[in-house]
Amino acid sequence: MAKQVVPPQSHPYAFHVSGPRNFTSLNWRDLIVSSWKDANYKKTVIACFVQAVYLLELDRQEKRTQGNSLAPNWWIPFKYKFKQTLVDARDGSIFGAILEWDRSSALSELIPMRPSGAPRAVLALRGTLLKSPTMRRDIEDDLRFLAWESLKGSVRYKAALEVLKLICGKYGSNNVCIAGHSLGAGFALQVGKELAKEGIFVEAHLFNPPSVSLAMSFKSIGEKAEFVWNRLKSKLPYGCSSDAHISNDADICSGAGLKSKMPQASGSDMAKWVPYLYVNNGDYICCYYNDGGGTKGEVAAKVFVVSKEKQRFVEAHGLEQWWSSDAELHQVIHSSKLITRQLRSLYTATPSQLHS
């Protein structure tokens, strides 16, 4: 049975202090009616997994040991276990982690099999941490998105794409989920889209994904501003290096056999990949996803929106709201103009483009 780590007493990020309230622990009844089939439960658990990645990095920075680390208690109650980390070798920071269904822990609670809807593996990606050990690289990628509306030049993009392909090859894409918050949601969206182009559809949960780029803003101003922007953009980072790696504390196999396990998409299948977006109208980083007017008849994404009056930006952009009991998702949009534009290539690609 997995033992919970005893966190430092009253630490603000301890699970028992700031984690979800009134959540239902898995039990044998989940074999009949799975908690994972409930959208709010799934949102809560996956948001906690992303929080765990933030805490893995903070545990590393603050040199916490296995006995007092904060991160494990954010996955243990849900019967998952740590598998491995994604590390940026430039600064040694943890920016992602793989969590896997913990069969032995589940068996100890008389749960002989994984409940319906629970993924076998989750790849979770954190957003920006304003702490000196990692702030420089995080902000570099923030600027990359602002400049290019793309994260493909980042070493973290390359590492996330590689590991997502590997775990899809091991577990099957229908048993894998990718999730992220803020900058991490930006990576998750672009990595998920890249796999979708290859006919590999992975469930994606994106909390407060970045929606605004300076490139879009300057283009709307006029030609002169666009000329100035192009000059500035040429000086901003874009090229990709290989300074990110996957830690060796797990045994994720190579991607051999990936194509044989993954359904290959045809032109008529291209709209199958539908990510879940969680946005707050008070968060100027992600609020533009709550802009209706996408292509009629296309379900580009499921966009869940929270709107509160007089809410501070820090609260509106925070991850905690997504496991909070008072987070009422008052609106669901199936036709967001921005996400439709970003995923348009999935709907227009031909089979020859998919396999090129």
Sequence and secondary structure as in RCSB ss.txt:
>XXXX:A:sequence
MAKQVVPPQSHPYAFHVSGPRNFTSLNWRDLIVSSWKDANYKKTVIACFVQAVYLLELDRQEKRTQGNSLAPNWW
IPFKYKFKQTLVDARDGSIFGAILEWDRSSALSELIPMRPSGAPRAVLALRGTLLKSPTMRRDIEDDLRFLAWES
LKGSVRYKAALEVLKLICGKYGSNNVCIAGHSLGAGFALQVGKELAKEGIFVEAHLFNPPSVSLAMSFKSIGEKA
EFVWNRLKSKLPYGCSSDAHISNDADICSGAGLKSKMPQASGSDMAKWVPYLYVNNGDYICCYYNDGGGTKGEVA
AKVFVVSKEKQRFVEAHGLEQWWSSDAELHQVIHSSKLITRQLRSLYTATPSQLHS
>XXXX:A:secstr
        TT TTSHHHHS SS     GGGGTS GGGSHHHHHHHHHHHHHHHHHHHHHHHTT  TTT SGGGGT
GGGTEEEEEEEEETTTTEEEEEEEEE HHHHHHTT  S  TT  SEEEEE     SHHHHHHHHHHHHHHHHHS 
 TTSHHHHHHHHHHHHHHHHH GGGEEEEEETHHHHHHHHHHHHHHHTT   EEEEES     HHHHHHHH HHH
HHHHHHHHTTS     S EEE SSS     TTHHHHS    GGGGGG   EEEEETT TTTGGGS B   TT   
 EEEEE  TT  HHHHH SGGGT TT    EEES BHHHHHHTHHHHH  HHHHT 
